[in-house]
Amino acid sequence: MVEDGSQAHAFIPGLKVKILERRHQLWPTNLDEWFYGNDETIWWDEYHELFEMPSIFALLGYNDDDTFKHTPIIRFEILHPIAAMAKYG
């Protein structure tokens, strides 16, 4: 579900998620929003520098569908600092 190293998220109807780093919401950037869709893949290319190791990310989510369980697939591309500088400047 990920192509060319971009973040990708596959969503089925009723599934909503947010991505947090150390209890701070990163994506979506609007605190009142959730990622959601209808059998869609959401991807974007964004630079987010990691200052602390280990970096801790959490997925906050819920499901409107009370019949089936759903598991989102979330993937990230982690770049070496030199590669990140070459790509993002």
HTML snippet that shows the backbone in 3Dmol.js (N, CA, C, O; Angstrom):
<script src="https://3Dmol.org/build/3Dmol-min.js"></script>
<div id="view" style="width:600px;height:400px;position:relative"></div>
<script>
const pdb = `
ATOM      1  N   MET A   1       0.797  -1.192   0.000  1.00  0.00           N
ATOM      2  CA  MET A   1       0.000   0.000   0.000  1.00  0.00           C
ATOM      3  C   MET A   1       0.842   1.259   0.000  1.00  0.00           C
ATOM      4  O   MET A   1       0.311   2.369   0.043  1.00  0.00           O
ATOM      5  N   VAL A   2       2.141   1.090  -0.048  1.00  0.00           N
ATOM      6  CA  VAL A   2       2.987   2.273  -0.111  1.00  0.00           C
ATOM      7  C   VAL A   2       3.778   2.220  -1.410  1.00  0.00           C
ATOM      8  O   VAL A   2       4.262   1.160  -1.804  1.00  0.00           O
ATOM      9  N   GLU A   3       3.906   3.343  -2.064  1.00  0.00           N
ATOM     10  CA  GLU A   3       4.671   3.397  -3.301  1.00  0.00           C
ATOM     11  C   GLU A   3       5.701   4.508  -3.192  1.00  0.00           C
ATOM     12  O   GLU A   3       5.423   5.585  -2.664  1.00  0.00           O
ATOM     13  N   ASP A   4       6.878   4.233  -3.695  1.00  0.00           N
ATOM     14  CA  ASP A   4       7.954   5.226  -3.730  1.00  0.00           C
ATOM     15  C   ASP A   4       8.292   5.790  -2.357  1.00  0.00           C
ATOM     16  O   ASP A   4       8.787   6.913  -2.265  1.00  0.00           O
ATOM     17  N   GLY A   5       8.038   5.041  -1.291  1.00  0.00           N
ATOM     18  CA  GLY A   5       8.432   5.467   0.039  1.00  0.00           C
ATOM     19  C   GLY A   5       7.547   6.509   0.681  1.00  0.00           C
ATOM     20  O   GLY A   5       7.839   6.927   1.802  1.00  0.00           O
ATOM     21  N   SER A   6       6.487   6.951   0.041  1.00  0.00           N
ATOM     22  CA  SER A   6       5.607   7.937   0.645  1.00  0.00           C
ATOM     23  C   SER A   6       4.736   7.269   1.697  1.00  0.00           C
ATOM     24  O   SER A   6       4.496   6.062   1.649  1.00  0.00           O
ATOM     25  N   GLN A   7       4.266   8.070   2.651  1.00  0.00           N
ATOM     26  CA  GLN A   7       3.347   7.525   3.629  1.00  0.00           C
ATOM     27  C   GLN A   7       2.069   7.118   2.912  1.00  0.00           C
ATOM     28  O   GLN A   7       1.623   7.814   2.000  1.00  0.00           O
ATOM     29  N   ALA A   8       1.479   6.009   3.310  1.00  0.00           N
ATOM     30  CA  ALA A   8       0.240   5.570   2.681  1.00  0.00           C
ATOM     31  C   ALA A   8      -0.680   4.986   3.731  1.00  0.00           C
ATOM     32  O   ALA A   8      -0.233   4.344   4.681  1.00  0.00           O
ATOM     33  N   HIS A   9      -1.934   5.209   3.554  1.00  0.00           N
ATOM     34  CA  HIS A   9      -2.925   4.750   4.511  1.00  0.00           C
ATOM     35  C   HIS A   9      -4.116   4.210   3.726  1.00  0.00           C
ATOM     36  O   HIS A   9      -4.658   4.914   2.874  1.00  0.00           O
ATOM     37  N   ALA A  10      -4.526   2.988   3.993  1.00  0.00           N
ATOM     38  CA  ALA A  10      -5.683   2.414   3.320  1.00  0.00           C
ATOM     39  C   ALA A  10      -6.854   2.442   4.289  1.00  0.00           C
ATOM     40  O   ALA A  10      -6.750   1.949   5.412  1.00  0.00           O
ATOM     41  N   PHE A  11      -7.947   3.008   3.862  1.00  0.00           N
ATOM     42  CA  PHE A  11      -9.091   3.164   4.745  1.00  0.00           C
ATOM     43  C   PHE A  11     -10.327   2.535   4.139  1.00  0.00           C
ATOM     44  O   PHE A  11     -10.603   2.664   2.946  1.00  0.00           O
ATOM     45  N   ILE A  12     -11.049   1.864   4.985  1.00  0.00           N
ATOM     46  CA  ILE A  12     -12.337   1.311   4.608  1.00  0.00           C
ATOM     47  C   ILE A  12     -13.409   2.167   5.268  1.00  0.00           C
ATOM     48  O   ILE A  12     -13.110   2.882   6.224  1.00  0.00           O
ATOM     49  N   PRO A  13     -14.643   2.116   4.790  1.00  0.00           N
ATOM     50  CA  PRO A  13     -15.696   2.946   5.378  1.00  0.00           C
ATOM     51  C   PRO A  13     -15.829   2.699   6.884  1.00  0.00           C
ATOM     52  O   PRO A  13     -15.825   1.551   7.330  1.00  0.00           O
ATOM     53  N   GLY A  14     -15.945   3.761   7.651  1.00  0.00           N
ATOM     54  CA  GLY A  14     -16.156   3.662   9.090  1.00  0.00           C
ATOM     55  C   GLY A  14     -14.904   3.710   9.933  1.00  0.00           C
ATOM     56  O   GLY A  14     -14.992   3.896  11.147  1.00  0.00           O
ATOM     57  N   LEU A  15     -13.730   3.547   9.325  1.00  0.00           N
ATOM     58  CA  LEU A  15     -12.472   3.553  10.071  1.00  0.00           C
ATOM     59  C   LEU A  15     -11.881   4.959  10.053  1.00  0.00           C
ATOM     60  O   LEU A  15     -11.759   5.570   8.992  1.00  0.00           O
ATOM     61  N   LYS A  16     -11.513   5.473  11.231  1.00  0.00           N
ATOM     62  CA  LYS A  16     -10.927   6.811  11.332  1.00  0.00           C
ATOM     63  C   LYS A  16      -9.694   6.735  12.214  1.00  0.00           C
ATOM     64  O   LYS A  16      -9.703   6.067  13.249  1.00  0.00           O
ATOM     65  N   VAL A  17      -8.624   7.425  11.801  1.00  0.00           N
ATOM     66  CA  VAL A  17      -7.376   7.381  12.563  1.00  0.00           C
ATOM     67  C   VAL A  17      -6.677   8.742  12.594  1.00  0.00           C
ATOM     68  O   VAL A  17      -6.892   9.599  11.737  1.00  0.00           O
ATOM     69  N   LYS A  18      -5.830   8.904  13.616  1.00  0.00           N
ATOM     70  CA  LYS A  18      -4.908  10.027  13.764  1.00  0.00           C
ATOM     71  C   LYS A  18      -3.549   9.435  14.099  1.00  0.00           C
ATOM     72  O   LYS A  18      -3.469   8.349  14.674  1.00  0.00           O
ATOM     73  N   ILE A  19      -2.481  10.138  13.743  1.00  0.00           N
ATOM     74  CA  ILE A  19      -1.127   9.681  14.049  1.00  0.00           C
ATOM     75  C   ILE A  19      -0.504  10.674  15.020  1.00  0.00           C
ATOM     76  O   ILE A  19      -0.488  11.880  14.771  1.00  0.00           O
ATOM     77  N   LEU A  20       0.009  10.150  16.126  1.00  0.00           N
ATOM     78  CA  LEU A  20       0.589  10.972  17.177  1.00  0.00           C
ATOM     79  C   LEU A  20       2.056  10.621  17.386  1.00  0.00           C
ATOM     80  O   LEU A  20       2.475   9.482  17.180  1.00  0.00           O
ATOM     81  N   GLU A  21       2.825  11.620  17.799  1.00  0.00           N
ATOM     82  CA  GLU A  21       4.206  11.403  18.226  1.00  0.00           C
ATOM     83  C   GLU A  21       4.313  11.921  19.651  1.00  0.00           C
ATOM     84  O   GLU A  21       4.119  13.109  19.906  1.00  0.00           O
ATOM     85  N   ARG A  22       4.623  11.022  20.577  1.00  0.00           N
ATOM     86  CA  ARG A  22       4.731  11.376  22.000  1.00  0.00           C
ATOM     87  C   ARG A  22       3.522  12.183  22.472  1.00  0.00           C
ATOM     88  O   ARG A  22       3.678  13.236  23.090  1.00  0.00           O
ATOM     89  N   ARG A  23       2.337  11.695  22.183  1.00  0.00           N
ATOM     90  CA  ARG A  23       1.045  12.269  22.600  1.00  0.00           C
ATOM     91  C   ARG A  23       0.687  13.577  21.898  1.00  0.00           C
ATOM     92  O   ARG A  23      -0.307  14.212  22.252  1.00  0.00           O
ATOM     93  N   HIS A  24       1.474  13.986  20.918  1.00  0.00           N
ATOM     94  CA  HIS A  24       1.185  15.200  20.151  1.00  0.00           C
ATOM     95  C   HIS A  24       0.702  14.776  18.769  1.00  0.00           C
ATOM     96  O   HIS A  24       1.371  14.005  18.081  1.00  0.00           O
ATOM     97  N   GLN A  25      -0.460  15.282  18.366  1.00  0.00           N
ATOM     98  CA  GLN A  25      -1.001  14.900  17.064  1.00  0.00           C
ATOM     99  C   GLN A  25      -0.170  15.500  15.938  1.00  0.00           C
ATOM    100  O   GLN A  25       0.029  16.712  15.870  1.00  0.00           O
ATOM    101  N   LEU A  26       0.317  14.615  15.045  1.00  0.00           N
ATOM    102  CA  LEU A  26       1.075  15.055  13.875  1.00  0.00           C
ATOM    103  C   LEU A  26       0.190  15.162  12.646  1.00  0.00           C
ATOM    104  O   LEU A  26       0.185  16.186  11.962  1.00  0.00           O
ATOM    105  N   TRP A  27      -0.557  14.104  12.367  1.00  0.00           N
ATOM    106  CA  TRP A  27      -1.385  14.031  11.164  1.00  0.00           C
ATOM    107  C   TRP A  27      -2.738  13.441  11.483  1.00  0.00           C
ATOM    108  O   TRP A  27      -2.806  12.476  12.245  1.00  0.00           O
ATOM    109  N   PRO A  28      -3.815  13.968  10.941  1.00  0.00           N
ATOM    110  CA  PRO A  28      -3.849  15.205  10.160  1.00  0.00           C
ATOM    111  C   PRO A  28      -3.478  16.397  11.035  1.00  0.00           C
ATOM    112  O   PRO A  28      -3.600  16.342  12.259  1.00  0.00           O
ATOM    113  N   THR A  29      -3.033  17.451  10.409  1.00  0.00           N
ATOM    114  CA  THR A  29      -2.514  18.592  11.157  1.00  0.00           C
ATOM    115  C   THR A  29      -3.604  19.382  11.872  1.00  0.00           C
ATOM    116  O   THR A  29      -3.309  20.067  12.852  1.00  0.00           O
ATOM    117  N   ASN A  30      -4.842  19.311  11.420  1.00  0.00           N
ATOM    118  CA  ASN A  30      -5.966  19.956  12.093  1.00  0.00           C
ATOM    119  C   ASN A  30      -6.433  19.029  13.214  1.00  0.00           C
ATOM    120  O   ASN A  30      -6.837  17.897  12.946  1.00  0.00           O
ATOM    121  N   LEU A  31      -6.384  19.484  14.450  1.00  0.00           N
ATOM    122  CA  LEU A  31      -6.699  18.639  15.602  1.00  0.00           C
ATOM    123  C   LEU A  31      -8.120  18.094  15.585  1.00  0.00           C
ATOM    124  O   LEU A  31      -8.385  17.058  16.196  1.00  0.00           O
ATOM    125  N   ASP A  32      -9.036  18.764  14.903  1.00  0.00           N
ATOM    126  CA  ASP A  32     -10.426  18.304  14.851  1.00  0.00           C
ATOM    127  C   ASP A  32     -10.672  17.289  13.742  1.00  0.00           C
ATOM    128  O   ASP A  32     -11.783  16.773  13.627  1.00  0.00           O
ATOM    129  N   GLU A  33      -9.684  16.992  12.938  1.00  0.00           N
ATOM    130  CA  GLU A  33      -9.851  16.101  11.785  1.00  0.00           C
ATOM    131  C   GLU A  33      -9.331  14.697  12.070  1.00  0.00           C
ATOM    132  O   GLU A  33      -8.517  14.482  12.968  1.00  0.00           O
ATOM    133  N   TRP A  34      -9.827  13.746  11.274  1.00  0.00           N
ATOM    134  CA  TRP A  34      -9.387  12.352  11.279  1.00  0.00           C
ATOM    135  C   TRP A  34      -9.108  11.958   9.839  1.00  0.00           C
ATOM    136  O   TRP A  34      -9.713  12.509   8.919  1.00  0.00           O
ATOM    137  N   PHE A  35      -8.198  11.006   9.630  1.00  0.00           N
ATOM    138  CA  PHE A  35      -8.071  10.392   8.317  1.00  0.00           C
ATOM    139  C   PHE A  35      -9.204   9.386   8.186  1.00  0.00           C
ATOM    140  O   PHE A  35      -9.451   8.595   9.097  1.00  0.00           O
ATOM    141  N   TYR A  36      -9.885   9.419   7.057  1.00  0.00           N
ATOM    142  CA  TYR A  36     -10.945   8.451   6.797  1.00  0.00           C
ATOM    143  C   TYR A  36     -11.137   8.354   5.297  1.00  0.00           C
ATOM    144  O   TYR A  36     -10.627   9.185   4.546  1.00  0.00           O
ATOM    145  N   GLY A  37     -11.858   7.360   4.867  1.00  0.00           N
ATOM    146  CA  GLY A  37     -12.080   7.207   3.437  1.00  0.00           C
ATOM    147  C   GLY A  37     -13.034   6.079   3.135  1.00  0.00           C
ATOM    148  O   GLY A  37     -13.645   5.502   4.035  1.00  0.00           O
ATOM    149  N   ASN A  38     -13.154   5.772   1.869  1.00  0.00           N
ATOM    150  CA  ASN A  38     -14.026   4.707   1.399  1.00  0.00           C
ATOM    151  C   ASN A  38     -13.201   3.835   0.459  1.00  0.00           C
ATOM    152  O   ASN A  38     -13.213   4.038  -0.756  1.00  0.00           O
ATOM    153  N   ASP A  39     -12.481   2.861   1.026  1.00  0.00           N
ATOM    154  CA  ASP A  39     -11.562   2.007   0.271  1.00  0.00           C
ATOM    155  C   ASP A  39     -10.535   2.841  -0.489  1.00  0.00           C
ATOM    156  O   ASP A  39     -10.253   2.585  -1.659  1.00  0.00           O
ATOM    157  N   GLU A  40      -9.985   3.834   0.188  1.00  0.00           N
ATOM    158  CA  GLU A  40      -9.026   4.743  -0.431  1.00  0.00           C
ATOM    159  C   GLU A  40      -7.645   4.574   0.182  1.00  0.00           C
ATOM    160  O   GLU A  40      -7.508   4.116   1.316  1.00  0.00           O
ATOM    161  N   THR A  41      -6.637   4.944  -0.572  1.00  0.00           N
ATOM    162  CA  THR A  41      -5.277   5.049  -0.064  1.00  0.00           C
ATOM    163  C   THR A  41      -4.920   6.523  -0.023  1.00  0.00           C
ATOM    164  O   THR A  41      -5.028   7.225  -1.028  1.00  0.00           O
ATOM    165  N   ILE A  42      -4.494   6.988   1.140  1.00  0.00           N
ATOM    166  CA  ILE A  42      -4.101   8.382   1.320  1.00  0.00           C
ATOM    167  C   ILE A  42      -2.588   8.404   1.449  1.00  0.00           C
ATOM    168  O   ILE A  42      -2.029   7.658   2.253  1.00  0.00           O
ATOM    169  N   TRP A  43      -1.919   9.241   0.677  1.00  0.00           N
ATOM    170  CA  TRP A  43      -0.461   9.337   0.776  1.00  0.00           C
ATOM    171  C   TRP A  43      -0.045  10.779   0.560  1.00  0.00           C
ATOM    172  O   TRP A  43      -0.748  11.566  -0.074  1.00  0.00           O
ATOM    173  N   TRP A  44       1.113  11.101   1.101  1.00  0.00           N
ATOM    174  CA  TRP A  44       1.705  12.410   0.883  1.00  0.00           C
ATOM    175  C   TRP A  44       3.191  12.327   1.171  1.00  0.00           C
ATOM    176  O   TRP A  44       3.665  11.392   1.817  1.00  0.00           O
ATOM    177  N   ASP A  45       3.906  13.304   0.688  1.00  0.00           N
ATOM    178  CA  ASP A  45       5.349  13.375   0.872  1.00  0.00           C
ATOM    179  C   ASP A  45       5.622  14.556   1.790  1.00  0.00           C
ATOM    180  O   ASP A  45       5.400  15.704   1.406  1.00  0.00           O
ATOM    181  N   GLU A  46       6.096  14.286   2.988  1.00  0.00           N
ATOM    182  CA  GLU A  46       6.311  15.351   3.965  1.00  0.00           C
ATOM    183  C   GLU A  46       7.587  15.085   4.751  1.00  0.00           C
ATOM    184  O   GLU A  46       7.936  13.937   5.025  1.00  0.00           O
ATOM    185  N   TYR A  47       8.269  16.151   5.106  1.00  0.00           N
ATOM    186  CA  TYR A  47       9.484  16.048   5.908  1.00  0.00           C
ATOM    187  C   TYR A  47       9.127  16.283   7.370  1.00  0.00           C
ATOM    188  O   TYR A  47       8.536  17.307   7.711  1.00  0.00           O
ATOM    189  N   HIS A  48       9.481  15.347   8.224  1.00  0.00           N
ATOM    190  CA  HIS A  48       9.302  15.499   9.670  1.00  0.00           C
ATOM    191  C   HIS A  48      10.575  14.993  10.336  1.00  0.00           C
ATOM    192  O   HIS A  48      10.852  13.794  10.334  1.00  0.00           O
ATOM    193  N   GLU A  49      11.340  15.907  10.901  1.00  0.00           N
ATOM    194  CA  GLU A  49      12.618  15.520  11.493  1.00  0.00           C
ATOM    195  C   GLU A  49      12.402  14.867  12.854  1.00  0.00           C
ATOM    196  O   GLU A  49      11.588  15.326  13.656  1.00  0.00           O
ATOM    197  N   LEU A  50      13.143  13.791  13.100  1.00  0.00           N
ATOM    198  CA  LEU A  50      13.087  13.087  14.377  1.00  0.00           C
ATOM    199  C   LEU A  50      14.245  13.573  15.234  1.00  0.00           C
ATOM    200  O   LEU A  50      15.408  13.382  14.878  1.00  0.00           O
ATOM    201  N   PHE A  51      13.932  14.200  16.362  1.00  0.00           N
ATOM    202  CA  PHE A  51      14.964  14.771  17.223  1.00  0.00           C
ATOM    203  C   PHE A  51      15.355  13.847  18.370  1.00  0.00           C
ATOM    204  O   PHE A  51      16.470  13.942  18.883  1.00  0.00           O
ATOM    205  N   GLU A  52      14.461  12.961  18.775  1.00  0.00           N
ATOM    206  CA  GLU A  52      14.730  12.071  19.897  1.00  0.00           C
ATOM    207  C   GLU A  52      14.644  10.626  19.441  1.00  0.00           C
ATOM    208  O   GLU A  52      13.793  10.258  18.631  1.00  0.00           O
ATOM    209  N   MET A  53      15.537   9.823  19.974  1.00  0.00           N
ATOM    210  CA  MET A  53      15.501   8.392  19.688  1.00  0.00           C
ATOM    211  C   MET A  53      15.392   7.636  20.999  1.00  0.00           C
ATOM    212  O   MET A  53      16.105   7.977  21.943  1.00  0.00           O
ATOM    213  N   PRO A  54      14.553   6.649  21.108  1.00  0.00           N
ATOM    214  CA  PRO A  54      13.692   6.218  20.016  1.00  0.00           C
ATOM    215  C   PRO A  54      12.530   7.187  19.836  1.00  0.00           C
ATOM    216  O   PRO A  54      12.089   7.820  20.794  1.00  0.00           O
ATOM    217  N   SER A  55      12.042   7.299  18.621  1.00  0.00           N
ATOM    218  CA  SER A  55      10.855   8.094  18.330  1.00  0.00           C
ATOM    219  C   SER A  55       9.641   7.203  18.534  1.00  0.00           C
ATOM    220  O   SER A  55       9.594   6.072  18.051  1.00  0.00           O
ATOM    221  N   ILE A  56       8.672   7.723  19.247  1.00  0.00           N
ATOM    222  CA  ILE A  56       7.496   6.926  19.584  1.00  0.00           C
ATOM    223  C   ILE A  56       6.284   7.515  18.879  1.00  0.00           C
ATOM    224  O   ILE A  56       5.919   8.670  19.099  1.00  0.00           O
ATOM    225  N   PHE A  57       5.673   6.707  18.033  1.00  0.00           N
ATOM    226  CA  PHE A  57       4.459   7.102  17.335  1.00  0.00           C
ATOM    227  C   PHE A  57       3.310   6.230  17.820  1.00  0.00           C
ATOM    228  O   PHE A  57       3.506   5.071  18.184  1.00  0.00           O
ATOM    229  N   ALA A  58       2.119   6.796  17.822  1.00  0.00           N
ATOM    230  CA  ALA A  58       0.934   6.041  18.219  1.00  0.00           C
ATOM    231  C   ALA A  58      -0.170   6.306  17.209  1.00  0.00           C
ATOM    232  O   ALA A  58      -0.238   7.376  16.604  1.00  0.00           O
ATOM    233  N   LEU A  59      -1.014   5.334  17.042  1.00  0.00           N
ATOM    234  CA  LEU A  59      -2.174   5.451  16.171  1.00  0.00           C
ATOM    235  C   LEU A  59      -3.410   5.508  17.051  1.00  0.00           C
ATOM    236  O   LEU A  59      -3.662   4.600  17.843  1.00  0.00           O
ATOM    237  N   LEU A  60      -4.173   6.569  16.909  1.00  0.00           N
ATOM    238  CA  LEU A  60      -5.432   6.709  17.623  1.00  0.00           C
ATOM    239  C   LEU A  60      -6.527   6.486  16.600  1.00  0.00           C
ATOM    240  O   LEU A  60      -6.558   7.162  15.572  1.00  0.00           O
ATOM    241  N   GLY A  61      -7.417   5.557  16.861  1.00  0.00           N
ATOM    242  CA  GLY A  61      -8.437   5.265  15.872  1.00  0.00           C
ATOM    243  C   GLY A  61      -9.718   4.744  16.467  1.00  0.00           C
ATOM    244  O   GLY A  61      -9.776   4.336  17.627  1.00  0.00           O
ATOM    245  N   TYR A  62     -10.744   4.768  15.642  1.00  0.00           N
ATOM    246  CA  TYR A  62     -11.999   4.144  16.020  1.00  0.00           C
ATOM    247  C   TYR A  62     -12.713   3.681  14.768  1.00  0.00           C
ATOM    248  O   TYR A  62     -12.369   4.065  13.650  1.00  0.00           O
ATOM    249  N   ASN A  63     -13.711   2.850  14.980  1.00  0.00           N
ATOM    250  CA  ASN A  63     -14.421   2.202  13.890  1.00  0.00           C
ATOM    251  C   ASN A  63     -15.919   2.406  14.085  1.00  0.00           C
ATOM    252  O   ASN A  63     -16.461   2.022  15.121  1.00  0.00           O
ATOM    253  N   ASP A  64     -16.592   3.001  13.110  1.00  0.00           N
ATOM    254  CA  ASP A  64     -18.048   3.169  13.172  1.00  0.00           C
ATOM    255  C   ASP A  64     -18.787   1.858  12.947  1.00  0.00           C
ATOM    256  O   ASP A  64     -19.957   1.735  13.309  1.00  0.00           O
ATOM    257  N   ASP A  65     -18.115   0.883  12.355  1.00  0.00           N
ATOM    258  CA  ASP A  65     -18.734  -0.399  12.011  1.00  0.00           C
ATOM    259  C   ASP A  65     -18.675  -1.326  13.222  1.00  0.00           C
ATOM    260  O   ASP A  65     -17.586  -1.698  13.659  1.00  0.00           O
ATOM    261  N   ASP A  66     -19.831  -1.703  13.771  1.00  0.00           N
ATOM    262  CA  ASP A  66     -19.844  -2.585  14.938  1.00  0.00           C
ATOM    263  C   ASP A  66     -19.933  -4.062  14.557  1.00  0.00           C
ATOM    264  O   ASP A  66     -20.023  -4.919  15.436  1.00  0.00           O
ATOM    265  N   THR A  67     -19.910  -4.372  13.263  1.00  0.00           N
ATOM    266  CA  THR A  67     -20.014  -5.756  12.805  1.00  0.00           C
ATOM    267  C   THR A  67     -18.650  -6.371  12.542  1.00  0.00           C
ATOM    268  O   THR A  67     -18.417  -7.527  12.896  1.00  0.00           O
ATOM    269  N   PHE A  68     -17.747  -5.622  11.931  1.00  0.00           N
ATOM    270  CA  PHE A  68     -16.442  -6.146  11.534  1.00  0.00           C
ATOM    271  C   PHE A  68     -15.319  -5.360  12.194  1.00  0.00           C
ATOM    272  O   PHE A  68     -15.429  -4.151  12.401  1.00  0.00           O
ATOM    273  N   LYS A  69     -14.236  -6.059  12.523  1.00  0.00           N
ATOM    274  CA  LYS A  69     -13.030  -5.403  13.020  1.00  0.00           C
ATOM    275  C   LYS A  69     -12.186  -4.976  11.825  1.00  0.00           C
ATOM    276  O   LYS A  69     -12.120  -5.682  10.819  1.00  0.00           O
ATOM    277  N   HIS A  70     -11.546  -3.826  11.942  1.00  0.00           N
ATOM    278  CA  HIS A  70     -10.705  -3.320  10.865  1.00  0.00           C
ATOM    279  C   HIS A  70      -9.335  -2.960  11.424  1.00  0.00           C
ATOM    280  O   HIS A  70      -9.224  -2.440  12.534  1.00  0.00           O
ATOM    281  N   THR A  71      -8.308  -3.237  10.657  1.00  0.00           N
ATOM    282  CA  THR A  71      -6.943  -2.907  11.048  1.00  0.00           C
ATOM    283  C   THR A  71      -6.310  -2.062   9.948  1.00  0.00           C
ATOM    284  O   THR A  71      -6.108  -2.551   8.836  1.00  0.00           O
ATOM    285  N   PRO A  72      -5.993  -0.796  10.241  1.00  0.00           N
ATOM    286  CA  PRO A  72      -5.347   0.029   9.219  1.00  0.00           C
ATOM    287  C   PRO A  72      -3.888  -0.381   9.042  1.00  0.00           C
ATOM    288  O   PRO A  72      -3.262  -0.905   9.964  1.00  0.00           O
ATOM    289  N   ILE A  73      -3.367  -0.139   7.869  1.00  0.00           N
ATOM    290  CA  ILE A  73      -1.952  -0.369   7.585  1.00  0.00           C
ATOM    291  C   ILE A  73      -1.309   0.999   7.384  1.00  0.00           C
ATOM    292  O   ILE A  73      -1.676   1.741   6.473  1.00  0.00           O
ATOM    293  N   ILE A  74      -0.349   1.322   8.242  1.00  0.00           N
ATOM    294  CA  ILE A  74       0.332   2.611   8.190  1.00  0.00           C
ATOM    295  C   ILE A  74       1.813   2.339   7.950  1.00  0.00           C
ATOM    296  O   ILE A  74       2.421   1.527   8.648  1.00  0.00           O
ATOM    297  N   ARG A  75       2.389   3.014   6.970  1.00  0.00           N
ATOM    298  CA  ARG A  75       3.812   2.832   6.668  1.00  0.00           C
ATOM    299  C   ARG A  75       4.481   4.192   6.518  1.00  0.00           C
ATOM    300  O   ARG A  75       3.880   5.152   6.038  1.00  0.00           O
ATOM    301  N   PHE A  76       5.741   4.248   6.941  1.00  0.00           N
ATOM    302  CA  PHE A  76       6.545   5.462   6.826  1.00  0.00           C
ATOM    303  C   PHE A  76       7.864   5.131   6.160  1.00  0.00           C
ATOM    304  O   PHE A  76       8.383   4.023   6.289  1.00  0.00           O
ATOM    305  N   GLU A  77       8.391   6.096   5.453  1.00  0.00           N
ATOM    306  CA  GLU A  77       9.750   5.982   4.932  1.00  0.00           C
ATOM    307  C   GLU A  77      10.656   6.783   5.865  1.00  0.00           C
ATOM    308  O   GLU A  77      10.438   7.976   6.073  1.00  0.00           O
ATOM    309  N   ILE A  78      11.656   6.134   6.418  1.00  0.00           N
ATOM    310  CA  ILE A  78      12.627   6.795   7.285  1.00  0.00           C
ATOM    311  C   ILE A  78      13.908   6.990   6.481  1.00  0.00           C
ATOM    312  O   ILE A  78      14.514   6.023   6.019  1.00  0.00           O
ATOM    313  N   LEU A  79      14.312   8.242   6.318  1.00  0.00           N
ATOM    314  CA  LEU A  79      15.501   8.551   5.527  1.00  0.00           C
ATOM    315  C   LEU A  79      16.708   8.809   6.419  1.00  0.00           C
ATOM    316  O   LEU A  79      16.581   9.367   7.509  1.00  0.00           O
ATOM    317  N   HIS A  80      17.863   8.403   5.949  1.00  0.00           N
ATOM    318  CA  HIS A  80      19.126   8.777   6.587  1.00  0.00           C
ATOM    319  C   HIS A  80      19.233  10.298   6.468  1.00  0.00           C
ATOM    320  O   HIS A  80      18.788  10.854   5.463  1.00  0.00           O
ATOM    321  N   PRO A  81      19.808  10.991   7.459  1.00  0.00           N
ATOM    322  CA  PRO A  81      19.893  12.458   7.391  1.00  0.00           C
ATOM    323  C   PRO A  81      20.492  12.997   6.098  1.00  0.00           C
ATOM    324  O   PRO A  81      20.038  14.027   5.600  1.00  0.00           O
ATOM    325  N   ILE A  82      21.491  12.335   5.545  1.00  0.00           N
ATOM    326  CA  ILE A  82      22.091  12.808   4.288  1.00  0.00           C
ATOM    327  C   ILE A  82      21.096  12.678   3.140  1.00  0.00           C
ATOM    328  O   ILE A  82      21.000  13.572   2.300  1.00  0.00           O
ATOM    329  N   ALA A  83      20.361  11.579   3.098  1.00  0.00           N
ATOM    330  CA  ALA A  83      19.344  11.399   2.055  1.00  0.00           C
ATOM    331  C   ALA A  83      18.219  12.413   2.217  1.00  0.00           C
ATOM    332  O   ALA A  83      17.696  12.916   1.223  1.00  0.00           O
ATOM    333  N   ALA A  84      17.840  12.719   3.455  1.00  0.00           N
ATOM    334  CA  ALA A  84      16.792  13.712   3.699  1.00  0.00           C
ATOM    335  C   ALA A  84      17.234  15.093   3.233  1.00  0.00           C
ATOM    336  O   ALA A  84      16.441  15.835   2.653  1.00  0.00           O
ATOM    337  N   MET A  85      18.496  15.446   3.482  1.00  0.00           N
ATOM    338  CA  MET A  85      19.008  16.744   3.028  1.00  0.00           C
ATOM    339  C   MET A  85      19.012  16.823   1.508  1.00  0.00           C
ATOM    340  O   MET A  85      18.700  17.870   0.940  1.00  0.00           O
ATOM    341  N   ALA A  86      19.361  15.728   0.847  1.00  0.00           N
ATOM    342  CA  ALA A  86      19.377  15.718  -0.615  1.00  0.00           C
ATOM    343  C   ALA A  86      17.969  15.858  -1.178  1.00  0.00           C
ATOM    344  O   ALA A  86      17.765  16.507  -2.204  1.00  0.00           O
ATOM    345  N   LYS A  87      17.002  15.248  -0.506  1.00  0.00           N
ATOM    346  CA  LYS A  87      15.628  15.266  -1.009  1.00  0.00           C
ATOM    347  C   LYS A  87      14.892  16.554  -0.654  1.00  0.00           C
ATOM    348  O   LYS A  87      14.161  17.099  -1.481  1.00  0.00           O
ATOM    349  N   TYR A  88      15.080  17.046   0.574  1.00  0.00           N
ATOM    350  CA  TYR A  88      14.286  18.176   1.061  1.00  0.00           C
ATOM    351  C   TYR A  88      15.078  19.464   1.254  1.00  0.00           C
ATOM    352  O   TYR A  88      14.492  20.520   1.489  1.00  0.00           O
ATOM    353  N   GLY A  89      16.401  19.387   1.158  1.00  0.00           N
ATOM    354  CA  GLY A  89      17.220  20.590   1.265  1.00  0.00           C
ATOM    355  C   GLY A  89      17.550  21.025   2.652  1.00  0.00           C
ATOM    356  O   GLY A  89      18.237  22.029   2.837  1.00  0.00           O
TER     357      GLY A  89
END
`;
const viewer = $3Dmol.createViewer("view");
viewer.addModel(pdb, "pdb");
viewer.setStyle({}, {cartoon: {color: "spectrum"}});
viewer.zoomTo();
viewer.render();
</script>
